[in-house]
Amino acid sequence: MRRLAGAAGLKDAVVINTCAVTNEAVRTARQNIRRARRARPGARIIVTGCAAQTAPDDFAAMSEVDAVIGNHEKLMPREWRALAQAPAPGDSDATTVRVNDIMSVRETAGHLIDGYGDRARAFLQIQNGCDHRCTFCIIPFGRGNSRSVPVSVAVEQAKRLTAAGHHEIVLTGVDMTSYGCDLEGAPTLGALVAALLDQVPALARLRLSSVDGAEIDAELFERITGDSRVAPYLHLSLQSGDNMILKRMKRRHTREQAIELCHNIRARRDDVAFGADIIAGFPTESEAMFARSLDIINEAGLQYLHVFPFSPRQGTPAALMPQVPRAIVKERAARLRTKAADALHGFLDTLVGREELAIMESGGRARLGNFASVKVINGETAAIGAACQLRLTARAGDLLIGEVA
Ligand code: SF4
């Protein structure tokens, strides 16, 4: 968006890319808009992203907002040219709203970007949208149906990113494991990962963002477990440890399948760490059901948890189900976070005393393949993005302490 706005000659504008995943995310977006207006009184305030896509009128009604554009429109050069040519803020009272039906979007562009400045990791979007309709989730209404970036385009992009000096690429998407269904020949995510590893030898580390455990194909399993260039870290879209809640969420895996997947991967590659998203206090969740989410942390061997207190999103089936009182939702989220912190600390403690390869990030930090974050005490001179061998000497909270070996 920055590049498109610059190319269109749009000046003095603030673009706010909103998230709709929870009510809290929408509240934060509105807060940021008000804050941006106070900080930049003469600037044009443009709002986009999933919250804008799903509730354009709510944002258009804010006096601070000059334009609302949809998730598809925000990546189209002509939209930015139109914004650049629109009357200056103050010359017109009308808020521009350009948000089309996202469900009609059938293709996703490969966003060819040459690099991500001085960020250690580069992100490569290979898929967008989702054909599933989990009962709690607003995302498909913000992103539309599933569509994939062709393999050749993704490979080309990865080559450009590595040529720009990025050692690590993170593959991203809304529902990555549905990759390829819409493409000719229906290549799987495993086939894409294989093509990237085989055709981009300069790529030192390939990381997958969140995957749906129920949809990991055989080739992907082979690459995760058998190719050391795939980062030993997998983030599962788990959501609950209880089968009845998973069913009410319309998820496609059971508790047992998730645990078996973690065990099978670890049996083949014992350095893999696992993360997971878990929702606390989904409607109808009893204390016994919640206990199943707590104990799956140990049973599956999860180290990194993203805990979401359930947030009823208007328009989703779960918002109409019998709700768990807010105080209990919050209390369960806190208990999950405490248990998750214990699991993470126990895992990090097993790494102390080892030497590991890490990629330098900003602020004297580095990241291991298994996603552990390291404070590097003698890393001031190491370039961001450089690969370093680190001696891990201690743990401090959620961080490891290390020094360049
Ligand atoms: S698969 Fe993920 S993005 Fe799709 S509806 Fe379910 S939670 Fe939402």
Boltz pocket constraint, residues with backbone or C-beta under 6 A from the ligand:
constraints:
  - pocket:
      binder: B
      contacts: [[A, 130], [A, 131], [A, 132], [A, 133], [A, 134], [A, 137], [A, 138], [A, 139], [A, 140], [A, 174], [A, 175], [A, 237]]
      max_distance: 6.0
